[in-house]
Amino acid sequence: MSKYSYELKLEIVQYVLEGKHSQGNAVRKYNITKNHIQNWLKLYQNYGADGLFIKHGYYTGDF
């Protein structure tokens, strides 16, 4: 399970992309790190809303 829901990620991305709010404003309003917001913005810009579903995997060492 993701720490942040898809809906919250989308809300924050839209909040910033409206053009009326900065990433700094979003950090303060939602109490989320700027790095998270920047990553979500990149995913959204590259893949659209579906990009916010992408989770980073981990390496298990299995081949």
The first five atom37 places (N, CA, C, CB, O) and aatype in JSON, in Angstrom:
{
  "aatype": [12, 15, 11, 18, 15, 18, 6, 10, 11, 10, 6, 9, 19, 5, 18, 19, 10, 6, 7, 11, 8, 15, 5, 7, 2, 0, 19, 1, 11, 18, 2, 9, 16, 11, 2, 8, 9, 5, 2, 17, 10, 11, 10, 18, 5, 2, 18, 7, 0, 3, 7, 10, 13, 9, 11, 8, 7, 18, 18, 16, 7, 3, 13],
  "atom_mask": [
    [1, 1, 1, 1, 1],
    [1, 1, 1, 1, 1],
    [1, 1, 1, 1, 1],
    [1, 1, 1, 1, 1],
    [1, 1, 1, 1, 1],
    [1, 1, 1, 1, 1],
    [1, 1, 1, 1, 1],
    [1, 1, 1, 1, 1],
    [1, 1, 1, 1, 1],
    [1, 1, 1, 1, 1],
    [1, 1, 1, 1, 1],
    [1, 1, 1, 1, 1],
    [1, 1, 1, 1, 1],
    [1, 1, 1, 1, 1],
    [1, 1, 1, 1, 1],
    [1, 1, 1, 1, 1],
    [1, 1, 1, 1, 1],
    [1, 1, 1, 1, 1],
    [1, 1, 1, 0, 1],
    [1, 1, 1, 1, 1],
    [1, 1, 1, 1, 1],
    [1, 1, 1, 1, 1],
    [1, 1, 1, 1, 1],
    [1, 1, 1, 0, 1],
    [1, 1, 1, 1, 1],
    [1, 1, 1, 1, 1],
    [1, 1, 1, 1, 1],
    [1, 1, 1, 1, 1],
    [1, 1, 1, 1, 1],
    [1, 1, 1, 1, 1],
    [1, 1, 1, 1, 1],
    [1, 1, 1, 1, 1],
    [1, 1, 1, 1, 1],
    [1, 1, 1, 1, 1],
    [1, 1, 1, 1, 1],
    [1, 1, 1, 1, 1],
    [1, 1, 1, 1, 1],
    [1, 1, 1, 1, 1],
    [1, 1, 1, 1, 1],
    [1, 1, 1, 1, 1],
    [1, 1, 1, 1, 1],
    [1, 1, 1, 1, 1],
    [1, 1, 1, 1, 1],
    [1, 1, 1, 1, 1],
    [1, 1, 1, 1, 1],
    [1, 1, 1, 1, 1],
    [1, 1, 1, 1, 1],
    [1, 1, 1, 0, 1],
    [1, 1, 1, 1, 1],
    [1, 1, 1, 1, 1],
    [1, 1, 1, 0, 1],
    [1, 1, 1, 1, 1],
    [1, 1, 1, 1, 1],
    [1, 1, 1, 1, 1],
    [1, 1, 1, 1, 1],
    [1, 1, 1, 1, 1],
    [1, 1, 1, 0, 1],
    [1, 1, 1, 1, 1],
    [1, 1, 1, 1, 1],
    [1, 1, 1, 1, 1],
    [1, 1, 1, 0, 1],
    [1, 1, 1, 1, 1],
    [1, 1, 1, 1, 1]
  ],
  "atom_positions": [
    [[0.85, -1.19, 0.0], [0.0, 0.0, 0.0], [0.89, 1.24, 0.0], [-0.96, 0.0, 1.22], [1.91, 1.29, 0.68]],
    [[0.48, 2.21, -0.76], [1.24, 3.46, -0.87], [0.98, 4.35, 0.35], [0.88, 4.2, -2.17], [-0.12, 4.37, 0.9]],
    [[1.99, 5.08, 0.73], [1.85, 5.99, 1.86], [0.87, 7.11, 1.53], [3.22, 6.58, 2.24], [0.13, 7.59, 2.39]],
    [[0.88, 7.52, 0.26], [-0.01, 8.6, -0.19], [-0.95, 8.05, -1.25], [0.8, 9.8, -0.74], [-0.52, 7.35, -2.16]],
    [[-2.21, 8.37, -1.13], [-3.2, 7.86, -2.08], [-3.05, 8.53, -3.44], [-4.63, 8.07, -1.53], [-2.52, 9.64, -3.56]],
    [[-3.54, 7.84, -4.44], [-3.56, 8.39, -5.8], [-4.32, 9.72, -5.8], [-4.21, 7.4, -6.79], [-3.9, 10.68, -6.44]],
    [[-5.44, 9.75, -5.1], [-6.28, 10.96, -5.09], [-5.54, 12.15, -4.5], [-7.57, 10.7, -4.29], [-5.65, 13.26, -5.0]],
    [[-4.79, 11.91, -3.43], [-4.03, 13.0, -2.81], [-2.92, 13.49, -3.74], [-3.43, 12.55, -1.47], [-2.72, 14.69, -3.9]],
    [[-2.21, 12.54, -4.37], [-1.15, 12.92, -5.3], [-1.72, 13.78, -6.43], [-0.47, 11.66, -5.88], [-1.15, 14.81, -6.78]],
    [[-2.85, 13.34, -6.99], [-3.47, 14.08, -8.08], [-3.92, 15.47, -7.63], [-4.66, 13.3, -8.65], [-3.75, 16.45, -8.35]],
    [[-4.48, 15.54, -6.44], [-4.92, 16.83, -5.9], [-3.74, 17.8, -5.76], [-5.6, 16.63, -4.52], [-3.85, 18.97, -6.12]],
    [[-2.63, 17.31, -5.26], [-1.45, 18.15, -5.07], [-0.87, 18.59, -6.41], [-0.38, 17.41, -4.24], [-0.52, 19.76, -6.58]],
    [[-0.77, 17.66, -7.35], [-0.25, 17.99, -8.68], [-1.12, 19.06, -9.33], [-0.19, 16.72, -9.58], [-0.61, 20.04, -9.88]],
    [[-2.42, 18.89, -9.26], [-3.32, 19.88, -9.86], [-3.24, 21.22, -9.14], [-4.75, 19.37, -9.84], [-3.34, 22.27, -9.77]],
    [[-3.06, 21.18, -7.84], [-2.91, 22.4, -7.05], [-1.73, 23.22, -7.56], [-2.73, 22.05, -5.55], [-1.81, 24.45, -7.68]],
    [[-0.62, 22.54, -7.85], [0.58, 23.23, -8.32], [0.44, 23.64, -9.79], [1.83, 22.34, -8.13], [0.8, 24.75, -10.17]],
    [[-0.09, 22.75, -10.6], [-0.14, 23.02, -12.04], [-1.2, 24.03, -12.45], [-0.38, 21.74, -12.77], [-1.18, 24.52, -13.58]],
    [[-2.11, 24.36, -11.55], [-3.07, 25.43, -11.85], [-2.37, 26.74, -12.16], [-4.04, 25.62, -10.67], [-2.92, 27.61, -12.83]],
    [[-1.15, 26.87, -11.67], [-0.37, 28.07, -11.92], [-0.52, 29.13, -10.85], [0.0, 0.0, 0.0], [0.17, 30.15, -10.88]],
    [[-1.41, 28.9, -9.91], [-1.63, 29.89, -8.87], [-0.83, 29.58, -7.6], [-3.11, 29.97, -8.53], [-0.71, 30.43, -6.71]],
    [[-0.29, 28.37, -7.53], [0.4, 27.94, -6.31], [1.77, 27.38, -6.64], [-0.44, 26.91, -5.55], [1.95, 26.7, -7.65]],
    [[2.72, 27.66, -5.79], [4.08, 27.13, -5.97], [4.2, 25.78, -5.28], [5.14, 28.13, -5.43], [3.34, 25.37, -4.51]],
    [[5.31, 25.11, -5.56], [5.59, 23.86, -4.86], [5.75, 24.13, -3.36], [6.86, 23.19, -5.44], [5.32, 23.33, -2.53]],
    [[6.35, 25.25, -3.04], [6.51, 25.63, -1.63], [5.17, 25.79, -0.93], [0.0, 0.0, 0.0], [5.02, 25.39, 0.23]],
    [[4.2, 26.38, -1.62], [2.85, 26.5, -1.04], [2.26, 25.12, -0.78], [1.93, 27.3, -1.98], [1.63, 24.9, 0.25]],
    [[2.46, 24.2, -1.72], [1.94, 22.85, -1.58], [2.61, 22.12, -0.41], [2.14, 22.05, -2.87], [1.95, 21.4, 0.34]],
    [[3.91, 22.33, -0.25], [4.64, 21.72, 0.87], [4.01, 22.14, 2.19], [6.14, 22.12, 0.85], [3.76, 21.31, 3.06]],
    [[3.75, 23.43, 2.32], [3.17, 23.95, 3.57], [1.72, 23.5, 3.76], [3.25, 25.48, 3.59], [1.32, 23.13, 4.86]],
    [[0.94, 23.53, 2.69], [-0.48, 23.19, 2.81], [-0.69, 21.71, 3.13], [-1.22, 23.55, 1.52], [-1.51, 21.37, 3.98]],
    [[0.06, 20.84, 2.45], [-0.17, 19.4, 2.58], [0.84, 18.7, 3.51], [-0.11, 18.76, 1.22], [0.7, 17.51, 3.79]],
    [[1.84, 19.44, 3.98], [2.85, 18.9, 4.88], [3.53, 17.67, 4.27], [2.22, 18.54, 6.23], [3.66, 16.63, 4.92]],
    [[3.96, 17.81, 3.04], [4.64, 16.75, 2.29], [5.94, 17.35, 1.75], [3.74, 16.19, 1.11], [5.99, 18.53, 1.42]],
    [[6.97, 16.55, 1.66], [8.27, 17.06, 1.22], [8.24, 17.53, -0.23], [9.35, 16.0, 1.39], [7.46, 17.04, -1.05]],
    [[9.1, 18.48, -0.52], [9.2, 19.01, -1.88], [9.65, 17.92, -2.85], [10.18, 20.19, -1.92], [9.23, 17.9, -4.0]],
    [[10.51, 17.01, -2.39], [10.96, 15.92, -3.25], [9.8, 15.05, -3.73], [11.98, 15.07, -2.52], [9.75, 14.67, -4.9]],
    [[8.89, 14.74, -2.83], [7.71, 13.96, -3.22], [6.93, 14.7, -4.3], [6.81, 13.68, -2.0], [6.56, 14.12, -5.32]],
    [[6.69, 15.97, -4.07], [5.9, 16.76, -5.02], [6.6, 16.84, -6.37], [5.65, 18.18, -4.47], [5.96, 16.68, -7.41]],
    [[7.9, 17.07, -6.36], [8.64, 17.13, -7.63], [8.58, 15.81, -8.38], [10.1, 17.51, -7.37], [8.41, 15.8, -9.6]],
    [[8.7, 14.69, -7.66], [8.61, 13.38, -8.31], [7.23, 13.17, -8.92], [8.92, 12.27, -7.3], [7.13, 12.68, -10.04]],
    [[6.19, 13.53, -8.2], [4.82, 13.36, -8.71], [4.58, 14.25, -9.92], [3.79, 13.67, -7.61], [3.9, 13.85, -10.87]],
    [[5.13, 15.46, -9.89], [4.98, 16.35, -11.05], [5.66, 15.76, -12.28], [5.57, 17.73, -10.74], [5.11, 15.82, -13.38]],
    [[6.84, 15.19, -12.11], [7.55, 14.57, -13.23], [6.77, 13.38, -13.77], [8.96, 14.12, -12.8], [6.62, 13.23, -14.99]],
    [[6.28, 12.54, -12.88], [5.49, 11.39, -13.31], [4.25, 11.84, -14.07], [5.09, 10.51, -12.1], [3.9, 11.28, -15.11]],
    [[3.58, 12.85, -13.54], [2.36, 13.36, -14.18], [2.66, 13.94, -15.56], [1.69, 14.42, -13.29], [1.92, 13.7, -16.51]],
    [[3.74, 14.69, -15.67], [4.1, 15.3, -16.94], [4.54, 14.26, -17.97], [5.2, 16.32, -16.74], [4.29, 14.44, -19.16]],
    [[5.17, 13.19, -17.52], [5.65, 12.15, -18.43], [4.57, 11.13, -18.81], [6.81, 11.44, -17.82], [4.54, 10.66, -19.94]],
    [[3.7, 10.8, -17.86], [2.76, 9.69, -18.07], [1.29, 10.07, -17.87], [3.1, 8.58, -17.16], [0.41, 9.22, -18.02]],
    [[1.03, 11.31, -17.53], [-0.34, 11.71, -17.24], [-0.74, 11.22, -15.85], [0.0, 0.0, 0.0], [0.11, 10.84, -15.05]],
    [[-2.03, 11.25, -15.59], [-2.53, 10.87, -14.27], [-2.16, 9.43, -13.92], [-4.04, 11.06, -14.21], [-1.96, 9.11, -12.75]],
    [[-2.08, 8.56, -14.92], [-1.72, 7.17, -14.66], [-0.32, 7.04, -14.07], [-1.82, 6.35, -15.93], [-0.03, 6.06, -13.38]],
    [[0.54, 7.99, -14.33], [1.89, 7.97, -13.8], [1.93, 8.02, -12.28], [0.0, 0.0, 0.0], [2.91, 7.6, -11.66]],
    [[0.87, 8.55, -11.69], [0.83, 8.64, -10.23], [0.59, 7.29, -9.57], [-0.25, 9.63, -9.8], [0.72, 7.15, -8.36]],
    [[0.24, 6.28, -10.38], [0.07, 4.92, -9.87], [1.41, 4.18, -9.82], [-0.92, 4.14, -10.73], [1.52, 3.16, -9.14]],
    [[2.42, 4.69, -10.52], [3.7, 4.0, -10.62], [4.36, 3.96, -9.25], [4.63, 4.7, -11.64], [4.49, 4.97, -8.55]],
    [[4.77, 2.74, -8.88], [5.49, 2.57, -7.62], [6.89, 2.09, -7.96], [4.76, 1.56, -6.67], [7.08, 1.33, -8.91]],
    [[7.83, 2.53, -7.2], [9.2, 2.11, -7.4], [9.39, 0.77, -6.71], [10.21, 3.17, -6.87], [9.09, 0.61, -5.53]],
    [[9.9, -0.16, -7.46], [10.14, -1.49, -6.91], [11.4, -1.54, -6.1], [0.0, 0.0, 0.0], [12.06, -0.53, -5.86]],
    [[11.72, -2.72, -5.69], [12.96, -2.91, -4.95], [13.65, -4.14, -5.49], [12.7, -3.05, -3.42], [13.02, -5.01, -6.09]],
    [[14.91, -4.22, -5.28], [15.73, -5.32, -5.79], [15.75, -6.44, -4.75], [17.17, -4.84, -6.12], [16.12, -6.23, -3.6]],
    [[15.34, -7.64, -5.18], [15.29, -8.77, -4.25], [16.53, -9.62, -4.32], [14.08, -9.61, -4.54], [16.82, -10.37, -3.39]],
    [[17.28, -9.53, -5.41], [18.44, -10.37, -5.59], [18.12, -11.65, -6.33], [0.0, 0.0, 0.0], [19.02, -12.4, -6.69]],
    [[16.83, -11.92, -6.57], [16.41, -13.1, -7.32], [16.61, -12.86, -8.81], [14.94, -13.45, -7.03], [16.44, -11.75, -9.31]],
    [[16.98, -13.92, -9.5], [17.16, -13.82, -10.95], [16.2, -14.72, -11.66], [18.6, -14.16, -11.35], [16.2, -14.77, -12.89]]
  ]
}
